Amino acid sequence: MRALIIYSGQSPRMKAIVQAISSAIRKSGNDVEEVRAEQGEGITSLYVYDLVYIGSPVLGFWGGKFPKSLALYIKKCSGLEGKKAAVFVAPRIIGVTRTLRRIMKALEEKGSIVMAFRTIKSLSEATDFGNMLSRIQK
C-alpha cells in the first residue's frame, strides 16, 4: 500500500501524531509520505496513492472549524475521485464532530470515499489508527 498523510497544524502535538501514524504504516511494510498543507507546496496529484489521510487540529472558539490552508490544499488536489481516505483530528473540548464532518464533506465533494475517521488524543491512538488502516488495505 502507498499512503499519503496531508495534515495541517504546526504544533509539536500534531507532528507527533502524524509521525506515529506514519511509523505504524511503515512497520506494516507500506510506503508513506507526509505533506503539511501550510507549506503551500507539495504533492497535489494523488493518483498513485492507495489511501490518503487528512489530519487537522480543531479550530474556533466553539470548535467545528479547520485551517483554511487545509481546505485550499484539498481543493488543489487531483485524483481524489474514488480514492479511499481517512480523517483524523486533534480534539478540543467542543466542536470535534463538526470539524470531522466538514473535512469529510470537503473530501466527498472531490469524490473521495471516507472509510475511517477518528479523534486522536494520544500517540497510542495514532499508532492504532495507522495499524488499523494498514490491515484494511492489505
MODELLER restraints for C-alpha pairs under 7 A, 6 or more apart:
rsr = mdl.restraints
at = mdl.atoms
rsr.add(forms.Gaussian(group=physical.xy_distance, feature=features.Distance(at['CA:1:A'], at['CA:30:A']), mean=5.15, stdev=0.5))
rsr.add(forms.Gaussian(group=physical.xy_distance, feature=features.Distance(at['CA:1:A'], at['CA:31:A']), mean=6.39, stdev=0.5))
rsr.add(forms.Gaussian(group=physical.xy_distance, feature=features.Distance(at['CA:1:A'], at['CA:50:A']), mean=5.98, stdev=0.5))
rsr.add(forms.Gaussian(group=physical.xy_distance, feature=features.Distance(at['CA:1:A'], at['CA:137:A']), mean=6.79, stdev=0.5))
rsr.add(forms.Gaussian(group=physical.xy_distance, feature=features.Distance(at['CA:2:A'], at['CA:30:A']), mean=6.04, stdev=0.5))
rsr.add(forms.Gaussian(group=physical.xy_distance, feature=features.Distance(at['CA:2:A'], at['CA:31:A']), mean=4.80, stdev=0.5))
rsr.add(forms.Gaussian(group=physical.xy_distance, feature=features.Distance(at['CA:2:A'], at['CA:32:A']), mean=5.84, stdev=0.5))
rsr.add(forms.Gaussian(group=physical.xy_distance, feature=features.Distance(at['CA:2:A'], at['CA:49:A']), mean=5.07, stdev=0.5))
rsr.add(forms.Gaussian(group=physical.xy_distance, feature=features.Distance(at['CA:2:A'], at['CA:50:A']), mean=5.33, stdev=0.5))
rsr.add(forms.Gaussian(group=physical.xy_distance, feature=features.Distance(at['CA:2:A'], at['CA:51:A']), mean=6.71, stdev=0.5))
rsr.add(forms.Gaussian(group=physical.xy_distance, feature=features.Distance(at['CA:3:A'], at['CA:31:A']), mean=6.14, stdev=0.5))
rsr.add(forms.Gaussian(group=physical.xy_distance, feature=features.Distance(at['CA:3:A'], at['CA:32:A']), mean=4.62, stdev=0.5))
rsr.add(forms.Gaussian(group=physical.xy_distance, feature=features.Distance(at['CA:3:A'], at['CA:33:A']), mean=6.51, stdev=0.5))
rsr.add(forms.Gaussian(group=physical.xy_distance, feature=features.Distance(at['CA:3:A'], at['CA:49:A']), mean=5.42, stdev=0.5))
rsr.add(forms.Gaussian(group=physical.xy_distance, feature=features.Distance(at['CA:3:A'], at['CA:50:A']), mean=5.87, stdev=0.5))
rsr.add(forms.Gaussian(group=physical.xy_distance, feature=features.Distance(at['CA:3:A'], at['CA:51:A']), mean=4.85, stdev=0.5))
rsr.add(forms.Gaussian(group=physical.xy_distance, feature=features.Distance(at['CA:3:A'], at['CA:52:A']), mean=5.71, stdev=0.5))
rsr.add(forms.Gaussian(group=physical.xy_distance, feature=features.Distance(at['CA:4:A'], at['CA:32:A']), mean=5.51, stdev=0.5))
rsr.add(forms.Gaussian(group=physical.xy_distance, feature=features.Distance(at['CA:4:A'], at['CA:33:A']), mean=4.89, stdev=0.5))
rsr.add(forms.Gaussian(group=physical.xy_distance, feature=features.Distance(at['CA:4:A'], at['CA:34:A']), mean=5.87, stdev=0.5))
rsr.add(forms.Gaussian(group=physical.xy_distance, feature=features.Distance(at['CA:4:A'], at['CA:49:A']), mean=6.57, stdev=0.5))
rsr.add(forms.Gaussian(group=physical.xy_distance, feature=features.Distance(at['CA:4:A'], at['CA:51:A']), mean=6.55, stdev=0.5))
rsr.add(forms.Gaussian(group=physical.xy_distance, feature=features.Distance(at['CA:4:A'], at['CA:52:A']), mean=4.88, stdev=0.5))
rsr.add(forms.Gaussian(group=physical.xy_distance, feature=features.Distance(at['CA:4:A'], at['CA:53:A']), mean=6.06, stdev=0.5))
rsr.add(forms.Gaussian(group=physical.xy_distance, feature=features.Distance(at['CA:5:A'], at['CA:33:A']), mean=6.18, stdev=0.5))
rsr.add(forms.Gaussian(group=physical.xy_distance, feature=features.Distance(at['CA:5:A'], at['CA:34:A']), mean=4.73, stdev=0.5))
rsr.add(forms.Gaussian(group=physical.xy_distance, feature=features.Distance(at['CA:5:A'], at['CA:35:A']), mean=6.17, stdev=0.5))
rsr.add(forms.Gaussian(group=physical.xy_distance, feature=features.Distance(at['CA:5:A'], at['CA:52:A']), mean=5.93, stdev=0.5))
rsr.add(forms.Gaussian(group=physical.xy_distance, feature=features.Distance(at['CA:5:A'], at['CA:53:A']), mean=4.55, stdev=0.5))
rsr.add(forms.Gaussian(group=physical.xy_distance, feature=features.Distance(at['CA:5:A'], at['CA:54:A']), mean=5.96, stdev=0.5))
rsr.add(forms.Gaussian(group=physical.xy_distance, feature=features.Distance(at['CA:6:A'], at['CA:34:A']), mean=6.04, stdev=0.5))
rsr.add(forms.Gaussian(group=physical.xy_distance, feature=features.Distance(at['CA:6:A'], at['CA:35:A']), mean=4.85, stdev=0.5))
rsr.add(forms.Gaussian(group=physical.xy_distance, feature=features.Distance(at['CA:6:A'], at['CA:36:A']), mean=5.82, stdev=0.5))
rsr.add(forms.Gaussian(group=physical.xy_distance, feature=features.Distance(at['CA:6:A'], at['CA:37:A']), mean=6.51, stdev=0.5))
rsr.add(forms.Gaussian(group=physical.xy_distance, feature=features.Distance(at['CA:6:A'], at['CA:53:A']), mean=6.04, stdev=0.5))
rsr.add(forms.Gaussian(group=physical.xy_distance, feature=features.Distance(at['CA:6:A'], at['CA:54:A']), mean=4.95, stdev=0.5))
rsr.add(forms.Gaussian(group=physical.xy_distance, feature=features.Distance(at['CA:6:A'], at['CA:55:A']), mean=6.32, stdev=0.5))
rsr.add(forms.Gaussian(group=physical.xy_distance, feature=features.Distance(at['CA:7:A'], at['CA:35:A']), mean=6.41, stdev=0.5))
rsr.add(forms.Gaussian(group=physical.xy_distance, feature=features.Distance(at['CA:7:A'], at['CA:36:A']), mean=5.05, stdev=0.5))
rsr.add(forms.Gaussian(group=physical.xy_distance, feature=features.Distance(at['CA:7:A'], at['CA:37:A']), mean=5.91, stdev=0.5))
rsr.add(forms.Gaussian(group=physical.xy_distance, feature=features.Distance(at['CA:7:A'], at['CA:54:A']), mean=5.56, stdev=0.5))
rsr.add(forms.Gaussian(group=physical.xy_distance, feature=features.Distance(at['CA:7:A'], at['CA:55:A']), mean=4.38, stdev=0.5))
rsr.add(forms.Gaussian(group=physical.xy_distance, feature=features.Distance(at['CA:7:A'], at['CA:56:A']), mean=5.70, stdev=0.5))
rsr.add(forms.Gaussian(group=physical.xy_distance, feature=features.Distance(at['CA:8:A'], at['CA:36:A']), mean=5.62, stdev=0.5))
rsr.add(forms.Gaussian(group=physical.xy_distance, feature=features.Distance(at['CA:8:A'], at['CA:37:A']), mean=5.33, stdev=0.5))
rsr.add(forms.Gaussian(group=physical.xy_distance, feature=features.Distance(at['CA:8:A'], at['CA:38:A']), mean=6.42, stdev=0.5))
rsr.add(forms.Gaussian(group=physical.xy_distance, feature=features.Distance(at['CA:8:A'], at['CA:55:A']), mean=6.32, stdev=0.5))
rsr.add(forms.Gaussian(group=physical.xy_distance, feature=features.Distance(at['CA:8:A'], at['CA:56:A']), mean=5.04, stdev=0.5))
rsr.add(forms.Gaussian(group=physical.xy_distance, feature=features.Distance(at['CA:8:A'], at['CA:67:A']), mean=6.85, stdev=0.5))
rsr.add(forms.Gaussian(group=physical.xy_distance, feature=features.Distance(at['CA:8:A'], at['CA:70:A']), mean=5.93, stdev=0.5))
rsr.add(forms.Gaussian(group=physical.xy_distance, feature=features.Distance(at['CA:9:A'], at['CA:56:A']), mean=6.45, stdev=0.5))
rsr.add(forms.Gaussian(group=physical.xy_distance, feature=features.Distance(at['CA:9:A'], at['CA:57:A']), mean=6.37, stdev=0.5))
rsr.add(forms.Gaussian(group=physical.xy_distance, feature=features.Distance(at['CA:14:A'], at['CA:90:A']), mean=6.96, stdev=0.5))
rsr.add(forms.Gaussian(group=physical.xy_distance, feature=features.Distance(at['CA:17:A'], at['CA:123:A']), mean=5.77, stdev=0.5))
rsr.add(forms.Gaussian(group=physical.xy_distance, feature=features.Distance(at['CA:17:A'], at['CA:126:A']), mean=5.72, stdev=0.5))
rsr.add(forms.Gaussian(group=physical.xy_distance, feature=features.Distance(at['CA:20:A'], at['CA:123:A']), mean=6.15, stdev=0.5))
rsr.add(forms.Gaussian(group=physical.xy_distance, feature=features.Distance(at['CA:20:A'], at['CA:126:A']), mean=5.71, stdev=0.5))
rsr.add(forms.Gaussian(group=physical.xy_distance, feature=features.Distance(at['CA:20:A'], at['CA:127:A']), mean=5.24, stdev=0.5))
rsr.add(forms.Gaussian(group=physical.xy_distance, feature=features.Distance(at['CA:21:A'], at['CA:126:A']), mean=5.24, stdev=0.5))
rsr.add(forms.Gaussian(group=physical.xy_distance, feature=features.Distance(at['CA:21:A'], at['CA:127:A']), mean=5.06, stdev=0.5))
rsr.add(forms.Gaussian(group=physical.xy_distance, feature=features.Distance(at['CA:21:A'], at['CA:129:A']), mean=6.67, stdev=0.5))
rsr.add(forms.Gaussian(group=physical.xy_distance, feature=features.Distance(at['CA:21:A'], at['CA:130:A']), mean=4.56, stdev=0.5))
rsr.add(forms.Gaussian(group=physical.xy_distance, feature=features.Distance(at['CA:22:A'], at['CA:32:A']), mean=6.36, stdev=0.5))
rsr.add(forms.Gaussian(group=physical.xy_distance, feature=features.Distance(at['CA:22:A'], at['CA:130:A']), mean=6.87, stdev=0.5))
rsr.add(forms.Gaussian(group=physical.xy_distance, feature=features.Distance(at['CA:24:A'], at['CA:127:A']), mean=5.46, stdev=0.5))
rsr.add(forms.Gaussian(group=physical.xy_distance, feature=features.Distance(at['CA:24:A'], at['CA:130:A']), mean=5.18, stdev=0.5))
rsr.add(forms.Gaussian(group=physical.xy_distance, feature=features.Distance(at['CA:24:A'], at['CA:131:A']), mean=5.47, stdev=0.5))
rsr.add(forms.Gaussian(group=physical.xy_distance, feature=features.Distance(at['CA:25:A'], at['CA:32:A']), mean=6.90, stdev=0.5))
rsr.add(forms.Gaussian(group=physical.xy_distance, feature=features.Distance(at['CA:25:A'], at['CA:130:A']), mean=5.43, stdev=0.5))
rsr.add(forms.Gaussian(group=physical.xy_distance, feature=features.Distance(at['CA:25:A'], at['CA:131:A']), mean=6.18, stdev=0.5))
rsr.add(forms.Gaussian(group=physical.xy_distance, feature=features.Distance(at['CA:25:A'], at['CA:134:A']), mean=5.88, stdev=0.5))
rsr.add(forms.Gaussian(group=physical.xy_distance, feature=features.Distance(at['CA:26:A'], at['CA:32:A']), mean=6.71, stdev=0.5))
rsr.add(forms.Gaussian(group=physical.xy_distance, feature=features.Distance(at['CA:28:A'], at['CA:134:A']), mean=6.58, stdev=0.5))
rsr.add(forms.Gaussian(group=physical.xy_distance, feature=features.Distance(at['CA:35:A'], at['CA:42:A']), mean=6.49, stdev=0.5))
rsr.add(forms.Gaussian(group=physical.xy_distance, feature=features.Distance(at['CA:37:A'], at['CA:69:A']), mean=5.93, stdev=0.5))
rsr.add(forms.Gaussian(group=physical.xy_distance, feature=features.Distance(at['CA:37:A'], at['CA:70:A']), mean=5.37, stdev=0.5))
rsr.add(forms.Gaussian(group=physical.xy_distance, feature=features.Distance(at['CA:37:A'], at['CA:73:A']), mean=6.03, stdev=0.5))
rsr.add(forms.Gaussian(group=physical.xy_distance, feature=features.Distance(at['CA:38:A'], at['CA:69:A']), mean=5.67, stdev=0.5))
rsr.add(forms.Gaussian(group=physical.xy_distance, feature=features.Distance(at['CA:44:A'], at['CA:76:A']), mean=6.34, stdev=0.5))
rsr.add(forms.Gaussian(group=physical.xy_distance, feature=features.Distance(at['CA:44:A'], at['CA:77:A']), mean=4.36, stdev=0.5))
rsr.add(forms.Gaussian(group=physical.xy_distance, feature=features.Distance(at['CA:44:A'], at['CA:78:A']), mean=6.14, stdev=0.5))
rsr.add(forms.Gaussian(group=physical.xy_distance, feature=features.Distance(at['CA:45:A'], at['CA:77:A']), mean=5.81, stdev=0.5))
rsr.add(forms.Gaussian(group=physical.xy_distance, feature=features.Distance(at['CA:45:A'], at['CA:78:A']), mean=4.96, stdev=0.5))
rsr.add(forms.Gaussian(group=physical.xy_distance, feature=features.Distance(at['CA:45:A'], at['CA:79:A']), mean=5.91, stdev=0.5))
rsr.add(forms.Gaussian(group=physical.xy_distance, feature=features.Distance(at['CA:46:A'], at['CA:77:A']), mean=6.84, stdev=0.5))
rsr.add(forms.Gaussian(group=physical.xy_distance, feature=features.Distance(at['CA:46:A'], at['CA:78:A']), mean=6.01, stdev=0.5))
rsr.add(forms.Gaussian(group=physical.xy_distance, feature=features.Distance(at['CA:46:A'], at['CA:79:A']), mean=4.85, stdev=0.5))
rsr.add(forms.Gaussian(group=physical.xy_distance, feature=features.Distance(at['CA:46:A'], at['CA:80:A']), mean=6.44, stdev=0.5))
rsr.add(forms.Gaussian(group=physical.xy_distance, feature=features.Distance(at['CA:47:A'], at['CA:79:A']), mean=4.69, stdev=0.5))
rsr.add(forms.Gaussian(group=physical.xy_distance, feature=features.Distance(at['CA:50:A'], at['CA:83:A']), mean=6.99, stdev=0.5))
rsr.add(forms.Gaussian(group=physical.xy_distance, feature=features.Distance(at['CA:50:A'], at['CA:84:A']), mean=6.76, stdev=0.5))
rsr.add(forms.Gaussian(group=physical.xy_distance, feature=features.Distance(at['CA:51:A'], at['CA:83:A']), mean=6.76, stdev=0.5))
rsr.add(forms.Gaussian(group=physical.xy_distance, feature=features.Distance(at['CA:51:A'], at['CA:84:A']), mean=5.13, stdev=0.5))
rsr.add(forms.Gaussian(group=physical.xy_distance, feature=features.Distance(at['CA:51:A'], at['CA:85:A']), mean=5.49, stdev=0.5))
rsr.add(forms.Gaussian(group=physical.xy_distance, feature=features.Distance(at['CA:52:A'], at['CA:84:A']), mean=6.48, stdev=0.5))
rsr.add(forms.Gaussian(group=physical.xy_distance, feature=features.Distance(at['CA:52:A'], at['CA:85:A']), mean=4.69, stdev=0.5))
rsr.add(forms.Gaussian(group=physical.xy_distance, feature=features.Distance(at['CA:52:A'], at['CA:86:A']), mean=6.31, stdev=0.5))
rsr.add(forms.Gaussian(group=physical.xy_distance, feature=features.Distance(at['CA:53:A'], at['CA:85:A']), mean=5.66, stdev=0.5))
rsr.add(forms.Gaussian(group=physical.xy_distance, feature=features.Distance(at['CA:53:A'], at['CA:86:A']), mean=4.70, stdev=0.5))
rsr.add(forms.Gaussian(group=physical.xy_distance, feature=features.Distance(at['CA:53:A'], at['CA:87:A']), mean=5.74, stdev=0.5))
rsr.add(forms.Gaussian(group=physical.xy_distance, feature=features.Distance(at['CA:54:A'], at['CA:86:A']), mean=6.22, stdev=0.5))
rsr.add(forms.Gaussian(group=physical.xy_distance, feature=features.Distance(at['CA:54:A'], at['CA:87:A']), mean=4.81, stdev=0.5))
rsr.add(forms.Gaussian(group=physical.xy_distance, feature=features.Distance(at['CA:54:A'], at['CA:88:A']), mean=6.32, stdev=0.5))
rsr.add(forms.Gaussian(group=physical.xy_distance, feature=features.Distance(at['CA:55:A'], at['CA:87:A']), mean=5.86, stdev=0.5))
rsr.add(forms.Gaussian(group=physical.xy_distance, feature=features.Distance(at['CA:55:A'], at['CA:88:A']), mean=4.79, stdev=0.5))
rsr.add(forms.Gaussian(group=physical.xy_distance, feature=features.Distance(at['CA:55:A'], at['CA:89:A']), mean=5.49, stdev=0.5))
rsr.add(forms.Gaussian(group=physical.xy_distance, feature=features.Distance(at['CA:56:A'], at['CA:66:A']), mean=6.43, stdev=0.5))
rsr.add(forms.Gaussian(group=physical.xy_distance, feature=features.Distance(at['CA:56:A'], at['CA:88:A']), mean=6.62, stdev=0.5))
rsr.add(forms.Gaussian(group=physical.xy_distance, feature=features.Distance(at['CA:56:A'], at['CA:89:A']), mean=4.86, stdev=0.5))
rsr.add(forms.Gaussian(group=physical.xy_distance, feature=features.Distance(at['CA:56:A'], at['CA:90:A']), mean=6.38, stdev=0.5))
rsr.add(forms.Gaussian(group=physical.xy_distance, feature=features.Distance(at['CA:57:A'], at['CA:66:A']), mean=6.51, stdev=0.5))
rsr.add(forms.Gaussian(group=physical.xy_distance, feature=features.Distance(at['CA:57:A'], at['CA:89:A']), mean=5.36, stdev=0.5))
rsr.add(forms.Gaussian(group=physical.xy_distance, feature=features.Distance(at['CA:57:A'], at['CA:90:A']), mean=4.72, stdev=0.5))
rsr.add(forms.Gaussian(group=physical.xy_distance, feature=features.Distance(at['CA:57:A'], at['CA:91:A']), mean=6.54, stdev=0.5))
rsr.add(forms.Gaussian(group=physical.xy_distance, feature=features.Distance(at['CA:58:A'], at['CA:64:A']), mean=6.44, stdev=0.5))
rsr.add(forms.Gaussian(group=physical.xy_distance, feature=features.Distance(at['CA:58:A'], at['CA:65:A']), mean=5.96, stdev=0.5))
rsr.add(forms.Gaussian(group=physical.xy_distance, feature=features.Distance(at['CA:58:A'], at['CA:66:A']), mean=5.65, stdev=0.5))
rsr.add(forms.Gaussian(group=physical.xy_distance, feature=features.Distance(at['CA:58:A'], at['CA:89:A']), mean=6.51, stdev=0.5))
rsr.add(forms.Gaussian(group=physical.xy_distance, feature=features.Distance(at['CA:58:A'], at['CA:90:A']), mean=6.30, stdev=0.5))
rsr.add(forms.Gaussian(group=physical.xy_distance, feature=features.Distance(at['CA:58:A'], at['CA:91:A']), mean=5.75, stdev=0.5))
rsr.add(forms.Gaussian(group=physical.xy_distance, feature=features.Distance(at['CA:58:A'], at['CA:92:A']), mean=6.15, stdev=0.5))
rsr.add(forms.Gaussian(group=physical.xy_distance, feature=features.Distance(at['CA:58:A'], at['CA:96:A']), mean=6.31, stdev=0.5))
rsr.add(forms.Gaussian(group=physical.xy_distance, feature=features.Distance(at['CA:58:A'], at['CA:99:A']), mean=6.26, stdev=0.5))
rsr.add(forms.Gaussian(group=physical.xy_distance, feature=features.Distance(at['CA:59:A'], at['CA:65:A']), mean=4.86, stdev=0.5))
rsr.add(forms.Gaussian(group=physical.xy_distance, feature=features.Distance(at['CA:59:A'], at['CA:66:A']), mean=5.36, stdev=0.5))
rsr.add(forms.Gaussian(group=physical.xy_distance, feature=features.Distance(at['CA:62:A'], at['CA:94:A']), mean=5.69, stdev=0.5))
rsr.add(forms.Gaussian(group=physical.xy_distance, feature=features.Distance(at['CA:62:A'], at['CA:95:A']), mean=5.89, stdev=0.5))
rsr.add(forms.Gaussian(group=physical.xy_distance, feature=features.Distance(at['CA:63:A'], at['CA:94:A']), mean=5.38, stdev=0.5))
rsr.add(forms.Gaussian(group=physical.xy_distance, feature=features.Distance(at['CA:63:A'], at['CA:95:A']), mean=3.89, stdev=0.5))
rsr.add(forms.Gaussian(group=physical.xy_distance, feature=features.Distance(at['CA:63:A'], at['CA:96:A']), mean=6.49, stdev=0.5))
rsr.add(forms.Gaussian(group=physical.xy_distance, feature=features.Distance(at['CA:64:A'], at['CA:95:A']), mean=4.20, stdev=0.5))
rsr.add(forms.Gaussian(group=physical.xy_distance, feature=features.Distance(at['CA:64:A'], at['CA:96:A']), mean=5.98, stdev=0.5))
rsr.add(forms.Gaussian(group=physical.xy_distance, feature=features.Distance(at['CA:64:A'], at['CA:98:A']), mean=4.43, stdev=0.5))
rsr.add(forms.Gaussian(group=physical.xy_distance, feature=features.Distance(at['CA:64:A'], at['CA:99:A']), mean=4.18, stdev=0.5))
rsr.add(forms.Gaussian(group=physical.xy_distance, feature=features.Distance(at['CA:65:A'], at['CA:99:A']), mean=5.22, stdev=0.5))
rsr.add(forms.Gaussian(group=physical.xy_distance, feature=features.Distance(at['CA:66:A'], at['CA:99:A']), mean=6.26, stdev=0.5))
rsr.add(forms.Gaussian(group=physical.xy_distance, feature=features.Distance(at['CA:80:A'], at['CA:110:A']), mean=5.95, stdev=0.5))
rsr.add(forms.Gaussian(group=physical.xy_distance, feature=features.Distance(at['CA:80:A'], at['CA:111:A']), mean=5.92, stdev=0.5))
rsr.add(forms.Gaussian(group=physical.xy_distance, feature=features.Distance(at['CA:80:A'], at['CA:112:A']), mean=5.12, stdev=0.5))
rsr.add(forms.Gaussian(group=physical.xy_distance, feature=features.Distance(at['CA:81:A'], at['CA:110:A']), mean=6.09, stdev=0.5))
rsr.add(forms.Gaussian(group=physical.xy_distance, feature=features.Distance(at['CA:81:A'], at['CA:111:A']), mean=4.14, stdev=0.5))
rsr.add(forms.Gaussian(group=physical.xy_distance, feature=features.Distance(at['CA:81:A'], at['CA:112:A']), mean=5.14, stdev=0.5))
rsr.add(forms.Gaussian(group=physical.xy_distance, feature=features.Distance(at['CA:82:A'], at['CA:111:A']), mean=5.68, stdev=0.5))
rsr.add(forms.Gaussian(group=physical.xy_distance, feature=features.Distance(at['CA:82:A'], at['CA:112:A']), mean=5.01, stdev=0.5))
rsr.add(forms.Gaussian(group=physical.xy_distance, feature=features.Distance(at['CA:82:A'], at['CA:113:A']), mean=5.99, stdev=0.5))
rsr.add(forms.Gaussian(group=physical.xy_distance, feature=features.Distance(at['CA:83:A'], at['CA:112:A']), mean=4.86, stdev=0.5))
rsr.add(forms.Gaussian(group=physical.xy_distance, feature=features.Distance(at['CA:83:A'], at['CA:113:A']), mean=5.88, stdev=0.5))
rsr.add(forms.Gaussian(group=physical.xy_distance, feature=features.Distance(at['CA:84:A'], at['CA:112:A']), mean=6.05, stdev=0.5))
rsr.add(forms.Gaussian(group=physical.xy_distance, feature=features.Distance(at['CA:84:A'], at['CA:113:A']), mean=4.87, stdev=0.5))
rsr.add(forms.Gaussian(group=physical.xy_distance, feature=features.Distance(at['CA:84:A'], at['CA:114:A']), mean=5.95, stdev=0.5))
rsr.add(forms.Gaussian(group=physical.xy_distance, feature=features.Distance(at['CA:84:A'], at['CA:115:A']), mean=6.35, stdev=0.5))
rsr.add(forms.Gaussian(group=physical.xy_distance, feature=features.Distance(at['CA:85:A'], at['CA:112:A']), mean=6.51, stdev=0.5))
rsr.add(forms.Gaussian(group=physical.xy_distance, feature=features.Distance(at['CA:85:A'], at['CA:113:A']), mean=5.85, stdev=0.5))
rsr.add(forms.Gaussian(group=physical.xy_distance, feature=features.Distance(at['CA:85:A'], at['CA:114:A']), mean=4.66, stdev=0.5))
rsr.add(forms.Gaussian(group=physical.xy_distance, feature=features.Distance(at['CA:85:A'], at['CA:115:A']), mean=5.96, stdev=0.5))
rsr.add(forms.Gaussian(group=physical.xy_distance, feature=features.Distance(at['CA:86:A'], at['CA:114:A']), mean=5.60, stdev=0.5))
rsr.add(forms.Gaussian(group=physical.xy_distance, feature=features.Distance(at['CA:86:A'], at['CA:115:A']), mean=5.89, stdev=0.5))
rsr.add(forms.Gaussian(group=physical.xy_distance, feature=features.Distance(at['CA:86:A'], at['CA:116:A']), mean=4.77, stdev=0.5))
rsr.add(forms.Gaussian(group=physical.xy_distance, feature=features.Distance(at['CA:86:A'], at['CA:117:A']), mean=5.49, stdev=0.5))
rsr.add(forms.Gaussian(group=physical.xy_distance, feature=features.Distance(at['CA:87:A'], at['CA:116:A']), mean=6.45, stdev=0.5))
rsr.add(forms.Gaussian(group=physical.xy_distance, feature=features.Distance(at['CA:87:A'], at['CA:117:A']), mean=4.54, stdev=0.5))
rsr.add(forms.Gaussian(group=physical.xy_distance, feature=features.Distance(at['CA:87:A'], at['CA:118:A']), mean=6.45, stdev=0.5))
rsr.add(forms.Gaussian(group=physical.xy_distance, feature=features.Distance(at['CA:88:A'], at['CA:117:A']), mean=5.55, stdev=0.5))
rsr.add(forms.Gaussian(group=physical.xy_distance, feature=features.Distance(at['CA:88:A'], at['CA:118:A']), mean=4.83, stdev=0.5))
rsr.add(forms.Gaussian(group=physical.xy_distance, feature=features.Distance(at['CA:88:A'], at['CA:119:A']), mean=5.60, stdev=0.5))
rsr.add(forms.Gaussian(group=physical.xy_distance, feature=features.Distance(at['CA:88:A'], at['CA:120:A']), mean=6.57, stdev=0.5))
rsr.add(forms.Gaussian(group=physical.xy_distance, feature=features.Distance(at['CA:89:A'], at['CA:118:A']), mean=6.69, stdev=0.5))
rsr.add(forms.Gaussian(group=physical.xy_distance, feature=features.Distance(at['CA:89:A'], at['CA:119:A']), mean=5.07, stdev=0.5))
rsr.add(forms.Gaussian(group=physical.xy_distance, feature=features.Distance(at['CA:89:A'], at['CA:120:A']), mean=6.05, stdev=0.5))
rsr.add(forms.Gaussian(group=physical.xy_distance, feature=features.Distance(at['CA:90:A'], at['CA:119:A']), mean=6.12, stdev=0.5))
rsr.add(forms.Gaussian(group=physical.xy_distance, feature=features.Distance(at['CA:90:A'], at['CA:120:A']), mean=5.45, stdev=0.5))
rsr.add(forms.Gaussian(group=physical.xy_distance, feature=features.Distance(at['CA:90:A'], at['CA:121:A']), mean=6.24, stdev=0.5))
rsr.add(forms.Gaussian(group=physical.xy_distance, feature=features.Distance(at['CA:91:A'], at['CA:119:A']), mean=6.18, stdev=0.5))
rsr.add(forms.Gaussian(group=physical.xy_distance, feature=features.Distance(at['CA:91:A'], at['CA:120:A']), mean=6.90, stdev=0.5))
rsr.add(forms.Gaussian(group=physical.xy_distance, feature=features.Distance(at['CA:91:A'], at['CA:121:A']), mean=6.69, stdev=0.5))
rsr.add(forms.Gaussian(group=physical.xy_distance, feature=features.Distance(at['CA:104:A'], at['CA:114:A']), mean=6.65, stdev=0.5))
rsr.add(forms.Gaussian(group=physical.xy_distance, feature=features.Distance(at['CA:120:A'], at['CA:126:A']), mean=6.01, stdev=0.5))
